[in-house]
Amino acid sequence: MLLVTRLTDRLARILAFVGAAGVLAMMVHVCADVASRAMTGASLPATVEVVSYYYMVLVAFLPLAWVERKEGMISVELLDFLLTPRMRRVSDLAVVLFSITVYAVIAYASWLTAVKNYQTGTFVIALQTKIVTWPGYFLPPIGFALAALIMIVQLLKIVHGKTDADWGTPE
């Protein structure tokens, strides 16, 4: 199990790094577009399309597993202090099972959409230039699938009563 935990951690970190690189690439691209407009009066071709179909999707979905791993999602512990340790564990199990289900369903649905767009060769036209958009549709299923996998690891930790330190993973 230690191997699976380390592998999911490493994958989550890699995808978070790719997401961060996407933020930097988007920043450079948009700044270059603004500079181009200021100097030449013309925008760079397809900036809006590349930002919308690639950068934004990359930034939004790839780091999702890393955020789950770091327990950075919004959580409301309104009644947590009222629960016994056993009931808190049951509550944590219910939340993790629900999260796994939601992530898996969204990963599957977005995978079907990605495959459909790949098969049809989805693209947009920007300034009479064909911009292929189907590759960007594969980013959400990757992010959601790895988030589901991270939650499965969390489920196993709860079931076995282990902590991150017990599993040899960094906190």
C-alpha positions in Angstrom: 0.0 0.0 0.0 2.9 2.3 0.7 3.9 2.1 -3.0 0.4 3.2 -4.1 0.4 6.1 -1.7 3.8 7.2 -2.8 2.9 6.8 -6.5 -0.4 8.9 -6.1 1.5 11.5 -4.1 4.1 11.8 -6.9 1.5 11.9 -9.6 -0.5 14.6 -7.7 2.7 16.7 -7.3 3.6 16.3 -11.0 0.1 17.4 -12.1 0.2 20.3 -9.7 3.6 21.3 -11.1 2.1 21.1 -14.7 -0.8 23.3 -13.5 1.7 25.8 -12.1 3.6 25.8 -15.4 0.3 26.4 -17.1 -0.2 29.5 -15.0 3.2 30.8 -16.0 2.6 30.0 -19.6 -0.7 31.7 -19.6 0.8 34.8 -17.9 3.6 35.0 -20.5 1.1 34.5 -23.4 -1.4 37.1 -22.2 1.4 39.6 -21.4 2.8 39.0 -24.9 -0.7 39.6 -26.3 -1.0 42.9 -24.4 2.5 44.0 -25.5 1.7 43.1 -29.1 -1.5 45.1 -29.0 0.3 48.1 -27.5 3.2 48.0 -30.0 1.5 46.9 -33.2 -2.2 47.5 -32.5 -2.9 43.8 -33.2 -3.4 40.9 -30.8 -1.6 37.6 -31.1 -3.7 35.2 -33.0 -6.0 32.9 -31.0 -4.9 34.1 -27.6 -8.5 33.9 -26.2 -9.0 30.4 -27.6 -5.7 29.0 -26.3 -6.3 30.6 -22.9 -9.9 29.3 -22.8 -9.4 25.8 -24.2 -6.0 24.9 -22.8 -4.5 27.1 -20.0 -7.7 27.6 -18.0 -8.6 23.9 -18.1 -5.0 22.9 -17.3 -4.9 25.3 -14.3 -8.4 24.3 -13.0 -8.3 20.5 -13.2 -4.8 19.1 -13.1 -3.9 20.3 -9.5 -7.2 18.9 -8.2 -5.6 15.7 -6.8 -2.8 17.7 -5.1 -5.4 19.9 -3.4 -7.3 16.8 -2.2 -4.0 15.2 -1.0 -3.2 18.3 1.0 -6.7 18.4 2.4 -7.1 21.9 0.9 -10.7 21.6 -0.1 -13.2 23.7 1.7 -14.6 21.8 4.7 -17.3 22.7 7.2 -16.9 21.1 10.6 -20.1 22.5 12.0 -21.1 19.4 14.0 -17.7 17.7 14.3 -17.1 18.7 17.9 -20.4 17.0 18.9 -19.3 13.7 17.4 -17.6 10.9 19.2 -14.3 9.7 17.7 -16.2 6.7 16.2 -18.9 8.9 14.7 -16.3 11.2 13.3 -14.7 8.3 11.6 -18.0 7.2 10.2 -18.6 10.8 9.0 -15.1 10.9 7.4 -15.8 7.5 5.7 -19.1 8.8 4.3 -17.5 12.0 3.0 -14.6 10.1 1.3 -17.0 7.6 -0.3 -19.2 10.4 -1.6 -16.1 12.2 -3.0 -14.8 9.0 -4.7 -18.2 8.5 -6.3 -18.5 12.1 -7.5 -14.9 12.2 -8.8 -15.3 8.9 -10.6 -18.6 9.8 -12.2 -17.2 13.1 -13.4 -14.0 11.5 -14.6 -16.0 8.9 -16.6 -18.5 11.5 -18.1 -15.7 13.9 -19.0 -13.7 11.0 -20.5 -16.7 10.2 -22.8 -16.8 13.8 -23.9 -13.1 13.9 -24.5 -13.2 10.7 -26.7 -16.2 12.1 -28.6 -14.3 15.3 -29.3 -11.2 13.4 -30.3 -13.2 11.3 -32.7 -14.8 14.3 -34.3 -11.6 16.3 -34.3 -13.1 19.3 -32.5 -11.6 22.7 -33.3 -12.5 26.4 -33.4 -11.7 29.0 -36.0 -9.9 32.1 -34.8 -8.9 34.8 -37.4 -9.3 32.2 -40.2 -7.0 29.8 -38.4 -8.1 26.4 -37.3 -7.3 25.8 -33.6 -7.5 22.2 -32.5 -9.3 22.0 -29.2 -9.9 18.3 -28.6 -6.6 17.6 -26.6 -7.8 20.0 -23.9 -10.8 17.8 -23.2 -8.6 15.1 -21.9 -7.3 17.2 -19.0 -10.4 17.1 -16.8 -10.8 13.3 -16.8 -7.1 13.0 -15.8 -7.5 15.4 -12.9 -10.8 13.9 -11.7 -9.5 10.3 -12.0 -6.4 11.0 -10.0 -8.5 12.9 -7.4 -10.6 9.8 -7.1 -7.5 7.7 -6.6 -6.2 10.0 -3.9 -9.6 9.7 -2.2 -9.4 5.9 -2.4 -6.0 6.1 -0.6 -7.6 8.3 2.0 -10.4 5.7 2.4 -7.9 3.0 3.0 -6.1 5.1 5.6 -9.4 5.7 7.4 -10.4 2.0 7.2 -7.0 0.9 8.6 -6.9 3.7 11.2 -3.6 5.0 9.8 -2.2 8.5 9.5 0.1 10.0 6.8 3.1 9.3 9.1 2.1 5.7 9.4 2.0 5.3 5.6 5.4 7.0 5.1 4.0 9.9 3.2 4.9 13.5 3.8 2.3 15.7 5.4 
